[in-house]
């Protein structure tokens, strides 16, 4: 069930609205002057990525061209050495 709240009420009770959305799964339509402005709903859970998914994605991306490795080495050399860490040896 979607609850309608005014923009003023949403501002005053924003933290409570977020808790109700997150922990209870409630939904709200925020209105200004009686007109809907936004719909606040729980965020969809992040999709878990498996190693099989990762392997599939890596197979699908384009392969670097022949000069890629030398370009990376040249770029790395042009950066110079990083400053010595005061915490390292």
C-alpha positions as CSV (number, residue, x, y, z in Angstrom):
1,X,0.0,0.0,0.0
2,X,1.3,3.4,-1.0
3,X,0.9,6.3,1.5
4,X,0.6,9.8,0.3
5,X,2.6,12.5,2.2
6,X,3.0,16.2,1.6
7,X,6.5,17.6,0.8
8,X,6.4,19.4,4.1
9,X,5.7,16.3,6.0
10,X,8.3,14.4,4.1
11,X,11.0,17.0,5.0
12,X,10.0,17.0,8.7
13,X,9.9,13.2,9.0
14,X,12.5,12.2,6.3
15,X,14.5,9.9,8.6
16,X,11.4,8.1,9.8
17,X,10.2,7.7,6.2
18,X,13.6,6.1,5.2
19,X,13.4,3.7,8.1
20,X,9.8,2.7,7.2
21,X,10.9,2.2,3.6
22,X,13.9,0.2,4.5
23,X,12.7,-1.9,7.4
24,X,9.0,-2.3,6.6
25,X,9.0,-2.1,2.8
26,X,6.5,0.8,2.8
27,X,6.1,3.0,-0.2
28,X,5.3,6.8,-0.2
29,X,4.2,9.3,-2.8
30,X,5.4,12.7,-2.0
31,X,3.0,15.5,-3.1
32,X,3.4,19.2,-3.5
33,X,0.2,21.2,-3.6
34,X,-1.7,17.9,-4.0
35,X,0.2,16.9,-7.1
36,X,2.5,13.8,-7.0
37,X,6.2,14.8,-7.2
38,X,8.0,11.5,-6.5
39,X,7.5,7.9,-5.5
40,X,9.7,6.6,-2.7
41,X,10.2,2.8,-2.6
42,X,12.7,0.3,-1.3
43,X,15.8,0.0,-3.5
44,X,16.0,-3.3,-5.3
45,X,18.6,-5.5,-3.7
46,X,21.9,-5.7,-5.5
47,X,22.2,-8.7,-7.8
48,X,24.9,-11.1,-6.6
49,X,27.6,-11.6,-9.2
50,X,28.9,-15.2,-9.4
51,X,32.3,-16.3,-10.7
52,X,30.5,-17.8,-13.6
53,X,28.9,-14.4,-14.4
54,X,32.3,-12.7,-14.2
55,X,33.9,-15.3,-16.5
56,X,31.1,-14.8,-19.0
57,X,31.5,-11.0,-18.9
58,X,35.2,-11.3,-19.4
59,X,34.7,-13.5,-22.4
60,X,32.3,-11.0,-24.0
61,X,34.5,-7.8,-23.7
62,X,36.6,-6.9,-26.7
63,X,40.2,-8.1,-26.6
64,X,43.0,-5.4,-26.5
65,X,44.8,-4.8,-29.7
66,X,48.5,-5.8,-30.2
67,X,49.9,-2.4,-29.1
68,X,47.9,-2.2,-25.8
69,X,50.5,-3.8,-23.5
70,X,53.3,-1.5,-24.9
71,X,51.0,1.5,-24.4
72,X,50.3,0.6,-20.8
73,X,54.1,0.2,-20.1
74,X,54.9,3.5,-21.7
75,X,52.2,5.3,-19.7
76,X,53.4,3.6,-16.5
77,X,57.0,4.7,-17.2
78,X,55.9,8.3,-17.9
79,X,54.4,8.5,-14.4
80,X,57.7,8.3,-12.6
81,X,58.3,6.7,-9.3
82,X,55.8,7.3,-6.5
83,X,57.0,9.3,-3.5
84,X,58.6,7.3,-0.7
85,X,56.1,6.5,2.0
86,X,57.1,7.9,5.5
87,X,55.7,4.7,7.0
88,X,57.5,2.2,4.8
89,X,61.1,1.0,5.0
